[in-house]
């Protein structure tokens, strides 16, 4: 088993990548409002679809990834 730690001045989480993604939510809804990208995380595609149906404009539903884990626990985006 491979473990992954998320460290920003202190250890925020330590778990496997799969478990970290499940902790955040397996499905991400991205939407664009007020000139910004927003993300919401859901345990299932069904819940994500329900939420996305209430939004207007550009909406994207996709599997969550480790970048989403970083965003959720640090409230920061990964810079390239």
N, C-alpha and C positions, 0 to 999 in steps of 0.2 A: 504494500500500500504506500502510495506517495502522498506525503502531506504538504500542504501549502500554508504558509503563514502570511498574514497581512499586517505589515508593520509600518505605522506612521507615528513616530515618537514613542509608541508603546504597541505591544502586540494586541491587535484588535480581534483577530480570529485565527484559529489554527485548526485545519481540517483538510480533507481531501478536496480536490477541485469540484468533484461531483456533489459532495455534501454542501460545500459553500454555495454553489449555484442553487441547490434545492432550498437552502436556508433563505436565500434572497427571493426565489420564485423561479420556476422553470421557464416561464414565458414573460417576455417584455413587450409592453405596448409603448411605442415611441410616437409622440405627436408634437406638432409644431404650433406654438401659440405665442403671441406677443414677440415674435422674432427670435424665439428660443426653442431649443429641443427639450422636451420633457420626457421622462421615463416613469412608468409605473410597472410594478412587478406582480405576477400572479402565479399561483400554484398550478393552474391548468389552463389549457387553451380555451376551454369553455368560459371560464371566468374572464379571461382576457378579451374574448369576443364580446361578451356582455358589456364590458367597460368601453371597448372601442366603439361599439354601436352608439354610445351616448356622446361621442365626440364629433366635432365638425372639422373639416379640413383634412390635411394629409395625416394619415395614421398608418403605422407599420406595426405588425405583430410578428415577433421573431423569437427563436429560442434565446434564453439568457446565456451570457458567457462570463468569463472572469473579469472583463472590463466592467460589466454591470455590478459584479460583486464589489469591485473597488469603488465605484460610484456610490453604491448604496451605503457602504460602511464609512466612507470618508467624505462624502458629499463633494468630491472632486472628480474631474474628468482626467483620464489618462492623456497626457500630452505626448504628441509624436515629434 
